[in-house]
Amino acid sequence: MARAALRSHRPAFVGTAVAALFAATVVSASTTMLWTTSADGLSAHARHRLTENGVGDTATVLLIGSVYMSIFVVASTMGTAVVQQHRELALVRSIGARPRQVRRAVAVQALAASVPAALAGFALGGVLARFWFRGMVGHGLVPAEVPFRFSWLALPVCLAVAVVTSALAAVLSSLRFSLLRPARALDEAAAGRRGLGLLRAPLGLLAVAGGATLSMLLSRQPADEAGEGAFLVLILFCVGAGLLGPRVVGPAARLVSAVVGRLGGGAARLAMLNVRSQPRRFSAAVVPLLLVVGFGLTKIAIHTTAQHHTGSAGSTGEVWMDYTGTSLYAGFAAIASANTLAMISFERRRDLALLRVVGSQRRQVRAMAAWEAVVVAGTALLLGAAISLATLAPMLSTAFGSAVPHLPWTVPTAIAAGTLLLTLGATGLPVAAALRRRAITVIGTT
């Protein structure tokens, strides 16, 4: 069962493996950097320099952030891969497969995708950590006398994050579905599930409320402490958005799609209907993107706003370290979102073929997919900007007397352009590949 799923849903598991590979690479690099910059065996002068620059604290924050991002993104990608198999899982249940056999099959799939990726990511993380370490030495954050030390401790951490997270996400994504009666499972596989579940909605609301409360508390703290706490606020808001999923993404997507429907023609209106009718599918692609937008805007705005009000964005090394970590997070989430969009586009190849059969031309189908990408990008930009502003406003108001961050126009322009190009590419390439095949052939083989 697992082997058949891996063959028939190959793009989904390739996407999962890529997400696990990038997760393991970032976690391995972060763990190695934390080990390298520890004070063990160093001279008093070197220890003082590391403490003065806050290297140990920064390395710890980066490791925690990378583990969080890894768990969040790998679980989301693996969950999407399992959800795309619901029809097949329902069919095997209808011919006698037991719930535990279904769960065992998806767990084997997760292990097959994540174990090789975790091992490769561990090795690549050592290479990345070395370049990262050289940059820290070059910017004066780490004394030249501190040696680079490779850490084998990163291997179990990578396996725990990538493999355990993938396996748990696969089992949990199939747990409720595997327990349904076969007829109900087939019905839900065709129509999709509307509710969020008993735990997901309360936990999502709790995360959002926790982020708002912590943001207000940090607004009463000194600027340096508030800036350090902003990372946790951002994480809470993003976790809340991820858990609430369609309940948050859906209204924002409807707003963006309404604008798109007015700007475009028939293809744009069809894209608008597709997005509105499948909120779960598109929210899975939006959530990693809003992480990119939220992290990028927040981290950059902290420094540019300080530069605008005080004339200093911080030390060169501090700014470099902050932007480097943000780039890793943003790249990680961007890859996850591209994977999810590509997986969605691949799984829709039969729907695209049906459009061709009823008379749609290839350019019309490509235009519809492009407008869908615009809606996804616009929704991620809207929600990511809202999360960033909610994170920054109380702290900036206390520190500088203004809740509005100062950003050069090039920053939001670059983020918006990058987000749009990512969605267009991740959606357009699989659609173009699907359109190269004869429509009737695709319908007969899927």
QUIURMO-V830590 format. One record per backbone hydrogen bond with DSSP energy under -1.0 kcal/mol. NH is the residue of the N-H (numbers start at 1). CO is the residue of the C=O. If there is no record, write none. Layout:
nh->NH co->CO
nh->NH co->CO
//
This chain:
nh->5 co->1
nh->6 co->2
nh->7 co->3
nh->8 co->4
nh->9 co->5
nh->13 co->9
nh->14 co->10
nh->15 co->11
nh->16 co->12
nh->17 co->13
nh->18 co->14
nh->19 co->15
nh->20 co->16
nh->21 co->17
nh->22 co->18
nh->23 co->19
nh->24 co->20
nh->25 co->21
nh->26 co->22
nh->27 co->23
nh->28 co->24
nh->29 co->25
nh->30 co->26
nh->31 co->27
nh->32 co->28
nh->33 co->29
nh->34 co->30
nh->35 co->31
nh->36 co->32
nh->37 co->33
nh->42 co->39
nh->47 co->43
nh->48 co->44
nh->49 co->45
nh->50 co->46
nh->51 co->47
nh->52 co->48
nh->53 co->49
nh->55 co->50
nh->58 co->54
nh->59 co->55
nh->60 co->56
nh->61 co->57
nh->62 co->58
nh->63 co->59
nh->64 co->60
nh->65 co->61
nh->66 co->62
nh->67 co->63
nh->68 co->64
nh->69 co->65
nh->70 co->66
nh->71 co->67
nh->72 co->68
nh->73 co->69
nh->74 co->70
nh->75 co->71
nh->76 co->72
nh->77 co->73
nh->78 co->74
nh->79 co->75
nh->80 co->76
nh->81 co->77
nh->82 co->78
nh->83 co->79
nh->84 co->80
nh->85 co->82
nh->86 co->83
nh->89 co->85
nh->90 co->86
nh->91 co->87
nh->92 co->88
nh->93 co->89
nh->94 co->90
nh->96 co->93
nh->97 co->92
nh->102 co->98
nh->103 co->99
nh->104 co->100
nh->105 co->101
nh->106 co->102
nh->107 co->103
nh->108 co->104
nh->109 co->105
nh->110 co->106
nh->111 co->107
nh->112 co->108
nh->113 co->109
nh->114 co->110
nh->115 co->111
nh->118 co->114
nh->119 co->115
nh->120 co->116
nh->121 co->117
nh->122 co->118
nh->123 co->119
nh->124 co->120
nh->125 co->121
nh->126 co->122
nh->127 co->123
nh->128 co->124
nh->129 co->125
nh->130 co->126
nh->131 co->127
nh->132 co->128
nh->133 co->129
nh->134 co->130
nh->135 co->131
nh->136 co->132
nh->137 co->133
nh->138 co->134
nh->139 co->135
nh->140 co->137
nh->141 co->136
nh->142 co->136
nh->146 co->143
nh->154 co->151
nh->155 co->152
nh->157 co->153
nh->158 co->154
nh->159 co->155
nh->160 co->156
nh->161 co->157
nh->162 co->158
nh->163 co->159
nh->164 co->159
nh->166 co->162
nh->167 co->163
nh->168 co->164
nh->169 co->165
nh->170 co->166
nh->171 co->167
nh->172 co->168
nh->173 co->169
nh->174 co->170
nh->175 co->171
nh->178 co->174
nh->179 co->175
nh->185 co->181
nh->186 co->182
nh->187 co->183
nh->188 co->184
nh->189 co->185
nh->190 co->186
nh->191 co->187
nh->192 co->188
nh->203 co->199
nh->204 co->200
nh->205 co->201
nh->206 co->202
nh->207 co->203
nh->208 co->204
nh->209 co->205
nh->210 co->206
nh->211 co->207
nh->212 co->208
nh->213 co->209
nh->214 co->210
nh->215 co->211
nh->216 co->212
nh->217 co->213
nh->218 co->214
nh->219 co->215
nh->220 co->217
nh->221 co->218
nh->226 co->222
nh->227 co->223
nh->228 co->224
nh->229 co->225
nh->230 co->226
nh->233 co->229
nh->234 co->230
nh->235 co->231
nh->236 co->232
nh->237 co->233
nh->238 co->234
nh->239 co->235
nh->240 co->236
nh->241 co->237
nh->242 co->238
nh->243 co->239
nh->244 co->240
nh->245 co->241
nh->247 co->244
nh->248 co->245
nh->249 co->245
nh->250 co->246
nh->252 co->248
nh->253 co->249
nh->254 co->250
nh->255 co->251
nh->256 co->252
nh->257 co->253
nh->258 co->254
nh->259 co->255
nh->260 co->256
nh->261 co->257
nh->262 co->258
nh->263 co->259
nh->264 co->260
nh->269 co->265
nh->270 co->266
nh->271 co->267
nh->272 co->268
nh->273 co->269
nh->274 co->270
nh->275 co->271
nh->276 co->272
nh->277 co->273
nh->278 co->274
nh->282 co->278
nh->283 co->279
nh->284 co->280
nh->286 co->282
nh->287 co->283
nh->290 co->286
nh->291 co->287
nh->292 co->288
nh->293 co->289
nh->294 co->290
nh->295 co->291
nh->296 co->292
nh->297 co->293
nh->298 co->294
nh->299 co->295
nh->300 co->296
nh->301 co->297
nh->302 co->298
nh->303 co->299
nh->304 co->300
nh->305 co->301
nh->306 co->302
nh->307 co->303
nh->308 co->304
nh->309 co->305
nh->310 co->306
nh->311 co->307
nh->319 co->315
nh->320 co->316
nh->321 co->317
nh->322 co->318
nh->323 co->319
nh->324 co->320
nh->325 co->321
nh->326 co->322
nh->327 co->323
nh->328 co->324
nh->329 co->325
nh->330 co->326
nh->331 co->327
nh->332 co->328
nh->333 co->329
nh->334 co->330
nh->335 co->331
nh->336 co->332
nh->337 co->333
nh->338 co->334
nh->339 co->335
nh->340 co->336
nh->341 co->337
nh->342 co->338
nh->343 co->339
nh->344 co->340
nh->345 co->341
nh->346 co->342
nh->347 co->343
nh->349 co->346
nh->352 co->348
nh->353 co->349
nh->354 co->350
nh->355 co->351
nh->356 co->352
nh->357 co->353
nh->358 co->354
nh->359 co->356
nh->360 co->355
nh->365 co->361
nh->366 co->362
nh->367 co->363
nh->368 co->364
nh->369 co->365
nh->370 co->366
nh->371 co->367
nh->372 co->368
nh->373 co->369
nh->374 co->370
nh->375 co->371
nh->376 co->372
nh->377 co->373
nh->378 co->374
nh->379 co->375
nh->380 co->376
nh->381 co->377
nh->382 co->378
nh->383 co->379
nh->384 co->380
nh->385 co->381
nh->386 co->382
nh->387 co->383
nh->388 co->384
nh->389 co->385
nh->390 co->386
nh->391 co->387
nh->392 co->388
nh->393 co->389
nh->396 co->392
nh->397 co->393
nh->398 co->394
nh->399 co->395
nh->400 co->396
nh->401 co->397
nh->411 co->408
nh->413 co->409
nh->414 co->410
nh->415 co->411
nh->416 co->412
nh->417 co->413
nh->418 co->414
nh->419 co->415
nh->420 co->416
nh->421 co->417
nh->422 co->418
nh->423 co->419
nh->424 co->420
nh->425 co->421
nh->426 co->422
nh->427 co->423
nh->428 co->424
nh->429 co->425
nh->431 co->427
nh->432 co->428
nh->433 co->429
nh->434 co->430
nh->435 co->431
nh->437 co->434
nh->442 co->438
nh->443 co->439
nh->444 co->440
nh->445 co->441
//
